[in-house]
């Protein structure tokens, strides 16, 4: 595995960023801002998954149709515009590589990713109606 992998797809960097997002979530929970409390872990979830794949090999998280990203995953830094896989693809790959990542967990993660996308890309507020115990 390349020793000098671009930070965007470095497993340790992805894991560290997910921890920052979880910290933000806990701060929002303490402040009683429960919909934002749920948004931060929805962002962290994808980063954690990508960290797990990137630790196996960075090529597992880059978009295979973007040759520049494939080069970066191989340790050849030809661009800083690294394209990564979708959340759906991420969860499919995790199901093959992580024994405890079963269909139930995969479905839950996909639903959270869809809520996150709705939150970020529409006027809807999906986390406002989500029960906390659903996590």
MDTraj code that builds the backbone (N, CA, C; nanometers):
import mdtraj as md
import numpy as np

residues = "UNK UNK UNK UNK UNK UNK UNK UNK UNK UNK UNK UNK UNK UNK UNK UNK UNK UNK UNK UNK UNK UNK UNK UNK UNK UNK UNK UNK UNK UNK UNK UNK UNK UNK UNK UNK UNK UNK UNK UNK UNK UNK UNK UNK UNK UNK UNK UNK UNK UNK UNK UNK UNK UNK UNK UNK UNK UNK UNK UNK UNK UNK UNK UNK UNK UNK UNK UNK UNK UNK UNK UNK UNK UNK UNK UNK UNK UNK UNK UNK UNK UNK UNK UNK UNK UNK UNK UNK UNK UNK UNK UNK UNK UNK UNK UNK UNK UNK UNK UNK UNK UNK UNK UNK UNK UNK UNK UNK UNK UNK UNK UNK UNK UNK UNK UNK UNK UNK UNK UNK UNK UNK UNK UNK UNK UNK UNK UNK UNK UNK UNK UNK UNK UNK UNK".split()
xyz = np.array([
    [0.0849, -0.1176, 0.0000],
    [0.0000, 0.0000, 0.0000],
    [0.0892, 0.1236, 0.0000],
    [0.0490, 0.2285, -0.0727],
    [0.1309, 0.3489, -0.0761],
    [0.1428, 0.4122, 0.0620],
    [0.2618, 0.4583, 0.0947],
    [0.2826, 0.5235, 0.2237],
    [0.2372, 0.6679, 0.2225],
    [0.2363, 0.7307, 0.1052],
    [0.2056, 0.8718, 0.0927],
    [0.0712, 0.8908, 0.0232],
    [-0.0347, 0.8403, 0.0842],
    [-0.1676, 0.8514, 0.0255],
    [-0.2241, 0.9894, 0.0567],
    [-0.2798, 1.0526, -0.0434],
    [-0.3413, 1.1838, -0.0288],
    [-0.4397, 1.1816, 0.0879],
    [-0.4404, 1.2880, 0.1683],
    [-0.5177, 1.2907, 0.2926],
    [-0.6671, 1.2663, 0.2711],
    [-0.7209, 1.3050, 0.1566],
    [-0.8640, 1.2877, 0.1307],
    [-0.9079, 1.1419, 0.1376],
    [-0.8159, 1.0499, 0.1132],
    [-0.8514, 0.9072, 0.1147],
    [-0.7629, 0.8284, 0.2110],
    [-0.7033, 0.8967, 0.3059],
    [-0.6198, 0.8325, 0.4066],
    [-0.7096, 0.7810, 0.5191],
    [-0.6993, 0.6537, 0.5511],
    [-0.7857, 0.5932, 0.6523],
    [-0.7787, 0.6610, 0.7874],
    [-0.6587, 0.6955, 0.8322],
    [-0.6449, 0.7615, 0.9625],
    [-0.7068, 0.9007, 0.9607],
    [-0.6888, 0.9732, 0.8509],
    [-0.7457, 1.1079, 0.8399],
    [-0.8986, 1.1026, 0.8344],
    [-0.9527, 1.0066, 0.7616],
    [-1.0981, 0.9904, 0.7558],
    [-1.1543, 0.9558, 0.8936],
    [-1.0854, 0.8689, 0.9650],
    [-1.1285, 0.8313, 1.0999],
    [-1.1236, 0.9518, 1.1935],
    [-1.0162, 1.0294, 1.1859],
    [-1.0019, 1.1479, 1.2714],
    [-1.1134, 1.2485, 1.2440],
    [-1.1460, 1.2695, 1.1181],
    [-1.2525, 1.3641, 1.0847],
    [-1.3870, 1.3140, 1.1363],
    [-1.4106, 1.1839, 1.1302],
    [-1.5366, 1.1299, 1.1820],
    [-1.5480, 1.1557, 1.3321],
    [-1.4359, 1.1484, 1.4031],
    [-1.4366, 1.1759, 1.5473],
    [-1.4683, 1.3227, 1.5750],
    [-1.4211, 1.4118, 1.4903],
    [-1.4555, 1.5541, 1.5037],
    [-1.6067, 1.5714, 1.4901],
    [-1.6653, 1.5037, 1.3927],
    [-1.8092, 1.5151, 1.3711],
    [-1.8892, 1.4561, 1.4876],
    [-1.8417, 1.3476, 1.5442],
    [-1.9098, 1.2897, 1.6607],
    [-1.9012, 1.3851, 1.7794],
    [-1.7878, 1.4487, 1.7970],
    [-1.7729, 1.5484, 1.9034],
    [-1.8725, 1.6629, 1.8844],
    [-1.8877, 1.7078, 1.7618],
    [-1.9853, 1.8135, 1.7327],
    [-2.1267, 1.7660, 1.7640],
    [-2.1551, 1.6403, 1.7339],
    [-2.2874, 1.5848, 1.7627],
    [-2.3156, 1.5869, 1.9121],
    [-2.2183, 1.5453, 1.9908],
    [-2.2384, 1.5414, 2.1360],
    [-2.2559, 1.6814, 2.1934],
    [-2.1870, 1.7779, 2.1373],
    [-2.2039, 1.9172, 2.1794],
    [-2.3456, 1.9642, 2.1487],
    [-2.3969, 1.9303, 2.0315],
    [-2.5329, 1.9695, 1.9926],
    [-2.6361, 1.8998, 2.0810],
    [-2.6098, 1.7739, 2.1166],
    [-2.7025, 1.7013, 2.2040],
    [-2.7096, 1.7689, 2.3398],
    [-2.5938, 1.8051, 2.3938],
    [-2.5899, 1.8723, 2.5242],
    [-2.6636, 2.0057, 2.5202],
    [-2.6652, 2.0694, 2.4044],
    [-2.7342, 2.1976, 2.3886],
    [-2.8830, 2.1790, 2.3577],
    [-2.9276, 2.0541, 2.3464],
    [-3.0679, 2.0261, 2.3182],
    [-3.1076, 2.0436, 2.1727],
    [-3.0105, 2.0540, 2.0836],
    [-3.0371, 2.0712, 1.9402],
    [-3.0362, 1.9334, 1.8737],
    [-3.1474, 1.8628, 1.8890],
    [-3.1500, 1.7210, 1.8561],
    [-3.1472, 1.6906, 1.7066],
    [-3.2027, 1.7779, 1.6219],
    [-3.1929, 1.7468, 1.4792],
    [-3.0500, 1.7669, 1.4289],
    [-2.9803, 1.8699, 1.4789],
    [-2.8397, 1.8864, 1.4407],
    [-2.7536, 1.7775, 1.5059],
    [-2.7932, 1.7354, 1.6252],
    [-2.7245, 1.6237, 1.6907],
    [-2.7258, 1.4998, 1.6009],
    [-2.8345, 1.4779, 1.5296],
    [-2.8438, 1.3619, 1.4408],
    [-2.7734, 1.3841, 1.3066],
    [-2.7661, 1.5083, 1.2621],
    [-2.6989, 1.5364, 1.1351],
    [-2.5506, 1.5010, 1.1419],
    [-2.4819, 1.5417, 1.2477],
    [-2.3370, 1.5181, 1.2564],
    [-2.3001, 1.3703, 1.2510],
    [-2.3672, 1.2820, 1.3249],
    [-2.3298, 1.1401, 1.3107],
    [-2.3657, 1.0823, 1.1740],
    [-2.4667, 1.1397, 1.1081],
    [-2.4970, 1.0912, 0.9731],
    [-2.3817, 1.1230, 0.8785],
    [-2.3145, 1.2347, 0.9018],
    [-2.1954, 1.2692, 0.8234],
    [-2.0771, 1.1807, 0.8640],
    [-2.0632, 1.1577, 0.9935],
    [-1.9528, 1.0755, 1.0444],
    [-1.9628, 0.9311, 0.9961],
    [-2.0834, 0.8821, 0.9801],
    [-2.1051, 0.7430, 0.9404],
    [-2.0345, 0.7092, 0.8091],
    [-2.0506, 0.7946, 0.7097],
    [-1.9864, 0.7684, 0.5808],
    [-1.8345, 0.7758, 0.5931],
    [-1.7851, 0.8711, 0.6715],
    [-1.6403, 0.8833, 0.6907],
    [-1.5828, 0.7606, 0.7606],
    [-1.6544, 0.7095, 0.8604],
    [-1.6080, 0.5885, 0.9296],
    [-1.6001, 0.4697, 0.8343],
    [-1.7028, 0.4558, 0.7524],
    [-1.7017, 0.3471, 0.6550],
    [-1.5871, 0.3597, 0.5563],
    [-1.5655, 0.4814, 0.5082],
    [-1.4555, 0.5031, 0.4137],
    [-1.3205, 0.4820, 0.4815],
    [-1.3108, 0.5168, 0.6088],
    [-1.1865, 0.4913, 0.6828],
    [-1.1577, 0.3417, 0.6872],
    [-1.2610, 0.2621, 0.7137],
    [-1.2426, 0.1162, 0.7196],
    [-1.1955, 0.0614, 0.5853],
    [-1.2571, 0.1072, 0.4776],
    [-1.2152, 0.0605, 0.3452],
    [-1.0755, 0.1106, 0.3098],
    [-1.0484, 0.2368, 0.3375],
    [-0.9180, 0.2953, 0.3025],
    [-0.8050, 0.2268, 0.3774],
    [-0.8333, 0.1775, 0.4968],
    [-0.7296, 0.1057, 0.5718],
    [-0.6970, -0.0281, 0.5062],
    [-0.7941, -0.0854, 0.4356],
    [-0.7659, -0.2073, 0.3573],
    [-0.6822, -0.1690, 0.2356],
    [-0.7316, -0.0702, 0.1623],
    [-0.6564, -0.0122, 0.0500],
    [-0.7312, 0.1120, 0.0010],
    [-0.6596, 0.2220, -0.0238],
    [-0.7251, 0.3460, -0.0665],
    [-0.8051, 0.3328, -0.1962],
    [-0.7705, 0.2387, -0.2800],
    [-0.8449, 0.2228, -0.4058],
    [-0.9895, 0.1805, -0.3812],
    [-1.0187, 0.1294, -0.2625],
    [-1.1549, 0.0863, -0.2316],
    [-1.2502, 0.2028, -0.2094],
    [-1.1977, 0.3241, -0.1899],
    [-1.2858, 0.4387, -0.1651],
    [-1.2913, 0.5374, -0.2807],
    [-1.2065, 0.5222, -0.3808],
    [-1.2098, 0.6182, -0.4915],
    [-1.3046, 0.5720, -0.6019],
    [-1.3548, 0.6686, -0.6747],
    [-1.4436, 0.6418, -0.7877],
    [-1.3634, 0.5734, -0.8986],
    [-1.3973, 0.4502, -0.9311],
    [-1.3187, 0.3770, -1.0312],
    [-1.3315, 0.4334, -1.1726],
    [-1.4286, 0.5213, -1.1960],
    [-1.4427, 0.5816, -1.3288],
    [-1.3609, 0.7096, -1.3429],
    [-1.2968, 0.7527, -1.2359],
    [-1.2161, 0.8759, -1.2366],
    [-1.0696, 0.8354, -1.2257],
    [-1.0030, 0.8275, -1.3422],
    [-0.8667, 0.7734, -1.3455],
    [-0.7705, 0.8503, -1.2567],
    [-0.7909, 0.9817, -1.2431],
    [-0.7005, 1.0600, -1.1592],
    [-0.7078, 1.0142, -1.0130],
    [-0.8280, 0.9824, -0.9680],
    [-0.8449, 0.9334, -0.8309],
    [-0.7800, 0.7972, -0.8121],
    [-0.7870, 0.7138, -0.9143],
    [-0.7211, 0.5832, -0.9083],
    [-0.5697, 0.6001, -0.8958],
    [-0.5132, 0.6965, -0.9676],
    [-0.3707, 0.7243, -0.9555],
    [-0.3365, 0.7678, -0.8134],
    [-0.4181, 0.8569, -0.7580],
    [-0.3935, 0.9044, -0.6214],
    [-0.3975, 0.7871, -0.5236],
    [-0.4927, 0.6966, -0.5404],
    [-0.5021, 0.5789, -0.4534],
    [-0.3788, 0.4906, -0.4647],
    [-0.3126, 0.4968, -0.5793],
    [-0.1895, 0.4198, -0.6006],
    [-0.0656, 0.4959, -0.5535],
    [-0.0874, 0.6135, -0.4941],
    [0.0246, 0.6915, -0.4422],
    [0.0853, 0.7873, -0.5428],
    [0.0192, 0.8060, -0.6560],
    [0.0672, 0.8976, -0.7594],
    [-0.0241, 1.0202, -0.7570],
    [0.0198, 1.1237, -0.6901],
    [-0.0648, 1.2409, -0.6674],
    [-0.0685, 1.3326, -0.7892],
    [-0.1628, 1.3043, -0.8789],
    [-0.1782, 1.3826, -1.0014],
    [-0.2860, 1.4895, -0.9893],
    [-0.3632, 1.4860, -0.8812],
    [-0.4710, 1.5823, -0.8624],
    [-0.5043, 1.5936, -0.7142],
    [-0.5664, 1.7059, -0.6777],
    [-0.6226, 1.7189, -0.5430],
    [-0.7744, 1.7027, -0.5487],
    [-0.8283, 1.6857, -0.6676],
    [-0.9717, 1.6681, -0.6887],
    [-1.0042, 1.5189, -0.6906],
    [-0.9983, 1.4578, -0.5731],
    [-1.0215, 1.3138, -0.5610],
    [-1.1713, 1.2875, -0.5491],
    [-1.2208, 1.1991, -0.6330],
    [-1.3620, 1.1589, -0.6312],
    [-1.3728, 1.0254, -0.5582],
    [-1.4694, 1.0175, -0.4677],
    [-1.4879, 0.8936, -0.3923],
    [-1.6221, 0.8294, -0.4273],
    [-1.6383, 0.7080, -0.3807],
    [-1.7592, 0.6303, -0.4073],
    [-1.8785, 0.6872, -0.3311],
    [-1.9967, 0.6527, -0.3772],
    [-2.1201, 0.6941, -0.3104],
    [-2.1383, 0.6164, -0.1803],
    [-2.2266, 0.6662, -0.0967],
    [-2.2570, 0.5959, 0.0279],
    [-2.3143, 0.4571, -0.0014],
    [-2.3982, 0.4471, -0.1020],
    [-2.4572, 0.3172, -0.1375],
    [-2.3474, 0.2163, -0.1724],
    [-2.2531, 0.2577, -0.2557],
    [-2.1420, 0.1694, -0.2926],
    [-2.0568, 0.1370, -0.1709],
    [-2.0339, 0.2362, -0.0879],
    [-1.9572, 0.2159, 0.0351],
    [-2.0189, 0.1051, 0.1192],
    [-2.1479, 0.1143, 0.1440],
    [-2.2135, 0.0162, 0.2305],
    [-2.2169, -0.1226, 0.1657],
    [-2.2281, -0.1276, 0.0341],
    [-2.2210, -0.2570, -0.0352],
    [-2.0832, -0.3204, -0.0168],
    [-1.9790, -0.2394, -0.0279],
    [-1.8429, -0.2918, -0.0119],
    [-1.8165, -0.3346, 0.1319],
    [-1.8658, -0.2572, 0.2272],
    [-1.8472, -0.2946, 0.3679],
    [-1.9139, -0.4286, 0.3979],
    [-2.0280, -0.4535, 0.3355],
    [-2.0984, -0.5803, 0.3577],
    [-2.0136, -0.6999, 0.3138],
    [-1.9243, -0.6789, 0.2193],
    [-1.8366, -0.7868, 0.1725],
    [-1.7100, -0.8002, 0.2560],
    [-1.6690, -0.6919, 0.3207],
    [-1.5399, -0.6921, 0.3902],
    [-1.5486, -0.7009, 0.5419],
    [-1.6621, -0.6627, 0.5979],
    [-1.6766, -0.6601, 0.7438],
    [-1.7842, -0.7618, 0.7826],
    [-1.7451, -0.8712, 0.8462],
    [-1.8406, -0.9795, 0.8750],
    [-1.9660, -0.9348, 0.9511],
    [-1.9532, -0.8434, 1.0453],
    [-2.0697, -0.8023, 1.1252],
    [-2.1552, -0.6965, 1.0554],
    [-2.1119, -0.6491, 0.9405],
    [-2.1878, -0.5494, 0.8642],
    [-2.2876, -0.6246, 0.7765],
    [-2.3967, -0.6680, 0.8402],
    [-2.4945, -0.7519, 0.7706],
    [-2.5974, -0.6668, 0.6951],
    [-2.6953, -0.7317, 0.6352],
    [-2.7972, -0.6622, 0.5546],
    [-2.8784, -0.5633, 0.6383],
    [-2.9039, -0.5963, 0.7644],
    [-2.9799, -0.5063, 0.8509],
    [-2.9026, -0.3770, 0.8746],
    [-2.7757, -0.3894, 0.9054],
    [-2.6926, -0.2713, 0.9280],
    [-2.6748, -0.1941, 0.7979],
    [-2.6559, -0.2657, 0.6887],
    [-2.6411, -0.2003, 0.5587],
    [-2.7657, -0.1171, 0.5263],
    [-2.8830, -0.1737, 0.5489],
    [-3.0089, -0.1034, 0.5219],
    [-3.0212, 0.0198, 0.6114],
    [-2.9893, 0.0055, 0.7395],
    [-2.9955, 0.1186, 0.8321],
    [-2.9021, 0.2306, 0.7860],
    [-2.7789, 0.1959, 0.7520],
    [-2.6815, 0.2965, 0.7084],
    [-2.7276, 0.3667, 0.5816],
    [-2.7857, 0.2920, 0.4902],
    [-2.8356, 0.3526, 0.3664],
    [-2.9497, 0.4492, 0.3963],
    [-3.0378, 0.4125, 0.4879],
    [-3.1487, 0.5011, 0.5249],
    [-3.0970, 0.6291, 0.5897],
    [-2.9958, 0.6174, 0.6748],
    [-2.9364, 0.7364, 0.7372],
    [-2.8728, 0.8249, 0.6304],
    [-2.8030, 0.7646, 0.5355],
    [-2.7406, 0.8420, 0.4271],
    [-2.8468, 0.9145, 0.3443],
    [-2.9595, 0.8505, 0.3219],
    [-3.0674, 0.9148, 0.2469],
    [-3.1258, 1.0314, 0.3250],
    [-3.1416, 1.0154, 0.4561],
    [-3.1883, 1.1270, 0.5398],
    [-3.0884, 1.2424, 0.5346],
    [-2.9610, 1.2092, 0.5449],
    [-2.8567, 1.3113, 0.5383],
    [-2.8646, 1.3876, 0.4067],
    [-2.8779, 1.3152, 0.2962],
    [-2.8869, 1.3806, 0.1657],
    [-3.0103, 1.4694, 0.1551],
    [-3.1205, 1.4225, 0.2092],
    [-3.2424, 1.5034, 0.2099],
    [-3.2206, 1.6303, 0.2914],
    [-3.1568, 1.6166, 0.4057],
    [-3.1272, 1.7322, 0.4916],
    [-3.0411, 1.8347, 0.4178],
    [-2.9382, 1.7868, 0.3495],
    [-2.8413, 1.8769, 0.2870],
    [-2.8860, 1.9317, 0.1519],
    [-2.9720, 1.8603, 0.0813],
    [-3.0022, 1.8966, -0.0571],
    [-3.1482, 1.9315, -0.0830],
    [-3.2250, 1.9553, 0.0226],
    [-3.3652, 1.9928, 0.0033],
    [-3.4097, 2.0828, 0.1187],
    [-3.5337, 2.1260, 0.1114],
    [-3.5899, 2.2088, 0.2181],
    [-3.6483, 2.1239, 0.3308],
    [-3.6519, 1.9943, 0.3128],
    [-3.7063, 1.9031, 0.4139],
    [-3.6131, 1.8962, 0.5349],
    [-3.6690, 1.8616, 0.6496],
    [-3.5933, 1.8474, 0.7745],
    [-3.6130, 1.7058, 0.8289],
    [-3.5512, 1.6060, 0.7694],
    [-3.5799, 1.4670, 0.8040],
    [-3.5382, 1.4259, 0.9445],
    [-3.4393, 1.4907, 1.0018],
    [-3.3962, 1.4510, 1.1355],
    [-3.4885, 1.5066, 1.2437],
    [-3.5664, 1.6081, 1.2092],
    [-3.6601, 1.6640, 1.3060],
    [-3.7673, 1.5619, 1.3430],
    [-3.8020, 1.4750, 1.2504],
    [-3.9079, 1.3768, 1.2765],
    [-3.8542, 1.2392, 1.3144],
    [-3.7240, 1.2230, 1.3151],
    [-3.6651, 1.0923, 1.3474],
    [-3.6504, 1.0778, 1.4989],
    [-3.6986, 0.9670, 1.5495],
    [-3.6857, 0.9399, 1.6925],
    [-3.5404, 0.9073, 1.7258],
    [-3.4945, 0.9549, 1.8396],
    [-3.3559, 0.9300, 1.8794],
    [-3.3284, 0.7819, 1.9023],
    [-3.4276, 0.7089, 1.9496],
    [-3.4042, 0.5666, 1.9756],
    [-3.3941, 0.4848, 1.8466],
    [-3.4202, 0.5468, 1.7323],
    [-3.4022, 0.4772, 1.6045],
    [-3.2547, 0.4549, 1.5743],
    [-3.1688, 0.5312, 1.6389],
    [-3.0250, 0.5144, 1.6197],
    [-2.9798, 0.3887, 1.6929],
])
top = md.Topology()
chain = top.add_chain()
for i, resn in enumerate(residues, 1):
    res = top.add_residue(resn, chain, resSeq=i)
    for name in ("N", "CA", "C"):
        top.add_atom(name, md.element.get_by_symbol(name[0]), res)
traj = md.Trajectory(xyz[None], top)
